[in-house]
Amino acid sequence: MSRTCLCRALVSINRQNAPFFIRSVFSGPESTPDFTKNSLKNDESWETKKLKSVQERVALLGKGVQFEGDERIIDNEARRVFSVPHQVYVTKDEANKSRDFAKNILGNRVNYNKTSHFTRETNLDPDFARPEVQAILKTITGRDPKRVFKQKLGVPSEMPTVKFLTTEQLKKEMDKSLKYAEQLLEMPPVMLEREEIDEVIAEDENLDGYEACNVVFTDISENLKLNERFVVVREPSGSLRKAKWAERDRIQQVYFSKPGRTSIKPKLLKDMKIALKHGLHENILMQTLIQHEPDSSEFIRIHQDIYNDIDNRGLYDNFRSTRFFGGLAFYLTKYKSIDGLLIDMIKRSLISDAVNLIQLFCMLHPESKTTSQLKTNTDYQQLDIIEAYMNCDCNDSHSLKLAVEAFQTSLESESDCAVASS
């Protein structure tokens, strides 16, 4: 067997056994083996046509023929690809827009580098980015130290240390713990779903059938941001197009791996029924935050499924004082499904949180009946605000009314006990 045939046989065997598609060892038609004159006459494949073109070019150059420019060296499609601007997805002005505000709400810098994961700040949900909305979400999240600093699964705990501190030193340590708690409670960004990339750069019929799979060309420069990296795909049909988002995420994970993210979809995200049955909602949300980009369709879909399951099972209290409670409240408020969360707050005597939730509802839905009724009178008390929502936009007014009556009864009993003890 000749050396050329042996190379082709090895490539064919590797392609069949490889778990992923691999590129041919031939970098182009110029490196294909030479053909006989008879095969050149009868073969109409792309390789043969290209080889004929190369032979004609070399023969003409040998005769001293001079061509204008590089028209016989670089074809129009190659020149067009080479001249495409490097920043093909976002300009620097757009990337810098609203970045100052986004720095305060993107991810948890304790677990990973947020700048490497979230670079599409301009795609933030405009309602989520409003400062007054952020203030309410942070308020109703709560800061229970036992929950914020609770033991994490898979994270080894440190031995406690005892220190003798003065009052001033103790205050400094408490302030330091509060700042660290704020970092742990930073809400993941709520972003609009990114538009799929569907742009063809060039069509080359001569490349039809040259490869059996897509060939991806990537700029692997290290100083480029997520959106600015040039990634194109040459399809077997000869079409050259910009890579779609799923392809970009996969290719960038190959060259620039992100901590915790895997090339293969984790088992926890493949079938979430078992995980949800055992109450691993927070684990799924954390895994999704690491595995997917926050404006991808998969990230948004998983978060919505988890939030809906939490709402159906009434597991709101499990997420208080966690970084995901704000996103849960925002999602339920945006889609007018706050009845269950509102009732849970009243049952736990969190009346101020319930009022803040209704105010958030009015901010996101200024056309609602509750908003118009509260605008007519600004002297409402806390329970009056809850009653206004109950009479206007509540879908389960009966359950909400029972929760309010139970809360009023508990207040009366506590006041009676206070009077009796005095």
N, C-alpha and C positions, 0 to 999 in steps of 0.2 A: 504494500500500500504506500502511495506517495505521501510526502510530507503534507501537502495541501489537503488530500482526502482525510488523512489522520486528524488534522485540525478541525475540519468540518464535522467529523464523527464525534470528536470530544465535545464540541459546542452543542451538537444535537443532544447528546446524552445528558449534559449538564442542564440544558433547558428543560428536559423532561423531569429531572430529579430535583431541581431547585424549588424551594417553597415559594419563592417570589419570582416575578419576571426579571430577567436579566438582559442586558444589552448584548448584541453580537460583538465578538472580538474584533470584527472589521470596523474600522472607524469611518469608512466611506467606500465608494465604488472604486477609487483609485488603488485601494489595497486588496481588491479581489484578485484571484489568480488569473493569469493570462488564459485566453481562449484560442482555439485553433481557428483558421480561416473559415472552415466549413461551419463551425458553430456560430461564428459571427454573422454569417450570411443567413442562417435559418432561425437563430434565436431572436425573439422579439422582447425579451425581458428588459426590465429597467437597467440592470447592471450592464447588459450588452450595449444598449443605446448610449449609456453614459460613457462606456469604455470607447466606443466609436468616436464620440465627441472629443474625448481626451486625445485619442490618436490623431484625429484631424487637427486639433489645436497644436500638438507637438510638431506634426509634419509642416504646418504652415509657418510656425516659428522657426523651424530649421531652414526653411527656404528664405528667411529674412523678411517675411511679411510683418508689418507693423500695424497694430490695432490702435484705434483711438481710445485713450483712457484705459479702463479695465473691463470693458464690456464683454470680452471673451474670457476673462478670468473670474469675475464675480457676477453671477446672474442677478436679475432685478429683485428676486425674492430675498436673496441673502443680503443685498444692499439695504433693502427696506427694513429687515429685522435689525440690522446693525445700527440703523439710524433712529430706532425707536427710543424715545426719552427714557432715562433710567427710572425716574420716579413715575411709575405708570398708574398708581392707584390713589395717591393722596399727595397734595402739595404741602410744603412746609408751613404755609400760612394756615391751612386747614388743620394740620396736625397740632399746631400751637394753640389753636382756638379752644377756649374753655379748659386748658390743661391745668391752670392754677386751681380751679375748683375740683377737677377730677382727681388731683393728687390726694385729696382728703378722703375720698370714698372708694378708691380702687383697692380691693383685695386686702389681705392680711400680710403685711410685709414680714411678719415673723416667720411664716411658713415658706415663702418664696419671694423672688424679686418681682414686684408688681410691674415694673417698667418692661420686663421681657414678656409678660403675658398680655397686658392690656395696653394697646397702642392706638386704638380707634376711639379716643375720647369724644370725638365729634359725633359719634353714633349713640351717645347717651340718650336715654328717654328724657325728653324735656321736662316732664312732670316730676320725675325722680330727681332731676338736677336742681329743682327749685330749693333755695335755702330754707324757706319756711316748712317745706315738706320734710327735708332732712332733719330739721330741729324736732318735729313731732315724732318721726320714726325713732330717733335716738332717745327721746324721752320715754316713749312707751316700751322700748326694749328692756329697760331696767339695767341695774348693775349689782346684782347679787354676787358678792365675792365667792361664795361657796360654789356657784355655778360657773362663774367666769374662770376661776382658777381650779376647777375640778380636774381630777385625774383623767387624762386622755388615754384611750385604748391604744396599746402599742407603744406608748411613750414611757420610758422608765422614770419613776419618781425619784426626786432628790431627798436626801435625809434632811430633816428639819434642823435649823440652827437657832441657838438661843443667844440673844445679844442684850446687853444692858445699855439702854439709851436714855438720854435726857428727853424732856418734853419737846424741845425743839428738834432734836434728831428724829424722834418718833413721828413728828409732823412731816418732816422731809421724806421719811420712808413711806408714809401713807400717801403723800402726793406722788411719789414715784410709782407706787402700786396703781394709783388711779390712772396715771398716764399709760401705764402698760395695759391696764384693762381697756382703755379706749382703743389701743392698737388691736387687741384681741376681738373687739366688738365692731371693728370697721366692716360695714356692710359691703358685700359684693356688688358691683355695678349692675344696674338694670338697664339694658341696652336694647335698641331696636334691632330687629333681625337684619343682617347684612344682605345686600342684593347680590344674587349670584352673578359671577363673571361669565359673560358669554360674548366674547369678541374674537373673531378670526383675523389673524394678521396677514396670512398669505395662503394661497392654494397652489400646489405643485403636483400636477397629474403624473409627472415622471417619477415621483416617489411612491406612487400607489403600489402597495404590495412589497415594498423593499424590506419593511420590518413587520413582524407578526404581532407586535404590541406597541403601546405608546412609548415614545422616547421623551424624557423630560430633560430640559436644559435649565440649569439653575445658576444664578450668580451667588457664589458662596463667600463673597466678601464679608468680613466680620463686622464692619462698621455700618451696616445697613439695618434699618428698622424693619419691623414685621411687614408693613404694607409697602415698603419701598423696594423690596427685593424682587429682581426680575426673574420670573419663572414662566417658561413657555413649554408647550407640549406639541410634539409632532405626532400626529395620528397615522396609523397605517395607510389611510387613504391619501396622505400627502398634505393634509390640512395642518397648518401651523396656527395655534391659538394660544391665548393666555390661559394659564392654569386656573382651574376652578378652586374654590376655597378649600374643599376637602383635600384636593391634591396639594395645595400650598401648605396646609397644616401638616400633612403627612411628610412631605419632602423636607420641610424646615425642621421637623422633629428628627429626621435622619441626620442632618448636618449640624443642627444646633439643638441638642436635646434639652428639654426642660425638666427640672427636678420633679419626680413623681409621675410624669406623663409617660405612657407606654405606646408603642406602635400598634399593638393589638388591643382591642377593646377589652377593658377589665370585666371579669365575670360578674362583678357586683352590678355593672350597668347593663349586662346582656339580658338578664332576667331579674327584674326588681321585685317580683311578687313575693319571693321567699324573704328577701331583705326587709320589705315593708311589713310582712307578717310578724317579723321579730323586732320591729320598731327601730330599724337602722336608717331612719330618714336622714338624720344628720350626717351619717357616714356617706350616704349616697350623694348628698349635696356637696360635701367636701371633696369627694372623688370627682364629681362632675366639674367642680370649680378648677381642679387641676388638669383634668383630661381634655376639656373643651374650651374654646374661646367664648367669652361671655356674649358675643353677638352672633354666635352660630345657631342654626336651627336646632341642633341636638341639645345644646345647653339650655335654650329657652324651653324646649319641649319637656325635658326632664324636670326642670324646676316647676313648671306648671303642673305636671303629674304629681309631684311630691306635695306641692301646696294643696292641691285638690284632695289628696288622700288625708293630709293633716286636718283639713276642714271637715271632711266626712267623718273622721274618727274623733274629732274634738281634742286633738293632742296639742293644743295651743301652749299650755303651760310648760311642756317639755322644751320649748324653744325660747322661752323668756331668758334674758341675759345671755343670749347667743348671738352671733353675727348674722344669723339667718332670720331672726324674728322680724326685722325691719322689712326685708324683702317679702316675707309672708304677708305682713299687714298691708304693704303697698299693693301687692297683687290682688288680695281680697277686696281692697277698697276700690281699685281701678275697675274691677269687674262687678262691683255692686253686690258683694257677697260677704258682708261683714256681720251678719246677724249672729252667727255662731260665736265669733270672736268677741262680739259686744256682750253677749249673754255670759260668756265665760268670765269676762272682766268684772261684770256686775256681781256675779256669784262669789268672786274672790275679793270683793269690796274695793276694786281698783276703779273707783268712780272717775278720778281725774284722767286715767288712761282711756276710759270709755268716752269721756267728753272730747279728748284729743282725737280719738278715732273718728268721731262724728265730724269734728272740724276738718280733719283730713278728707273725709268724704265730701264735704262741701267745697273744699279747694279743688278736688279733682273733678267734681261734677257741679259746676256753678249753675247749671240749668235745672237742677233737681228741686223738688218741692220743699225739701227741708231747708235748702239754702235761701230760697225766697221767703220762707216763713221766719227764719232767724234774722233776716235783714230788716224786717219790719219792726222788730223789738230787740234791742240790745241789752235789756235788763234781765235776761233769762238766768235762772239759777242752773246748777249742774243737772239736777233731775228734770228740770224743764226742758233742757236741751235734748236729753234722752227721750223725753215724752214727745217732743216735736218730731224727732226722727221716727219714733214708733208710730205716730199717726200719719206720717207722709210716705216714707220710702221703705219701711220695714216689710219684709216678706213673711216673717214669722212673729207677728205682733203679739200673739197670745203667749208664746214662751217668753218673750222679752218683758211683757207685762207682769208675768208671774215672778220673774227674776227681780224686777224693780220692787214689787210688793214684799218679797222675801227680804230684800235689803232694808226696806223701811221698817219692817217688823223687827229685824235684828238691831237696828238703831234704837228703836223704842225700848226694847228689852235692855239694852246696855244703859240707856239713860235711867230707866227705872232701878236697875241694880246700883247705879252710882248714887241715886237719891237715897236708896235704902241704906247703903253703907255709910253715908254721911250722917 
